């Protein structure tokens, strides 16, 4: 009986050591892009929207009332492809209507223009 318990203990330790390993996230630094670390705003139909792309890959997009815009509450991080000028949102369980790829149309020190699946949205640097 002791041998069986010992064998089971060894097997469970082996599975424990090779089982679930947490994936280490690659450190992201987009600080070279001037659209990061800026609060961008735009006047929408009934509210003011604020979007932010942090240099560490964090993303937020909400209206002045505090509600998320475009399911932004399920998307907290992003990656940026400078060659394709696309921002890819990392979302938890996106729906068919969730926009996960945003095209960067243009940006400078004061304005940011984004293409949300054919809808161009122009933002200004928050003052």
N, C-alpha and C positions, 0 to 999 in steps of 0.2 A: 504494500500500500504506500509506503514511504517513497519507493522508487517511482511509482506512478505520479505521485504529487510532485516529486522532484523534476520529472520529465515535463509535466504540465507547466511547472514554474519556468523552466528553461525555455520552453516553446513560447510562453506568453511574454517573457522578457525579449526574446528575439523579435516577435511581432511588434512589441512596443518600441524597440529601438529602430526598426525599419519602417514603421507605420507612418502616421501623419506627421509630416514635417512641414513647418510653416514656410511658405514661399517668402523669400526676402525680396522686398520691392527695390527696384533699381532707383537710386537717387536721381531725381530730375532737377535740372537747373535751366530755366528759360529766362534768366535775368538779362540776357543779351537783347531780348526783344522788348521794344518800348511799349508794347500793348499790355505787358504783364505788370502786376503790382499797381494797377490803376483802377479806381472806381469809375466805370463808364456808365453814363445815364442817357436815357432817351425818353421823350414824351410819347407815350402810347395813347390809344384811344381814350381811356378813362383814368389813366394812372401814369406814374413815372416808373420806368424800369431801370434797374441797376444790375450790371454784369461785371464780373471780376474774374480774371485769370491770374492766379498767383504764380510767381516764378517757380514754386515748388510743385506745380501741377494740380493745385487745388482750384476748383471752379465753383462759382455761385452765380445765380441769376434769379432775381426776385423783383416784385413790384414794391412800391412805397408802402402798401398795406401789409407787406410781409409775406405774402403768398408767393410760392415759386412760379416761375414762368416756364412753360414748355416742359413740365415734369422735371424741372431742375432739382427738385428735392431727392430724386433717385440717382442723380448724377453729381458726384462730388469731386471727381478728378478728370483730368484731360491729358492728352498727348498732342504735341504739335509737330506737323511735318512741314518744314520750311520749303522743301522742293515743290510740294503739291499745294502749299498754302492752305492746309486743312487742319482743323481742330477736331479731334476725335474724343467725344465724351465717354467716360467709363461709367456706365449706369448699372444699377442693380435692377434686374428684371424689367427691361424697357418694353413698352407696348409697341404696337405697330405705328402708333402716332408719335412716338418719341423721336425727336430729332437728335441723332447722335453724331452726325458729321456736320460741322459748320465750316463754310469756306470763308477765308479771310480775303475780302475784296480789296481793301486798302486800310492803311492806318498811318497816322503821323502823331505828332506830339499832342494834338488836341482832338482828333477825331478817329473813330474806329467804325469801319463799315463791314458788316458781316452778312453772309448769304445763308439764311436758314431755309434750306430746301426750296430755293426759288424766291423767297421773300427777303428782300434787302432791308436790313435794319441799320440805321445810322445812329451811332452813339457819340456823345461828347464827354470830354474829361470832366469829372465832377469837380466843382469849385468849392 
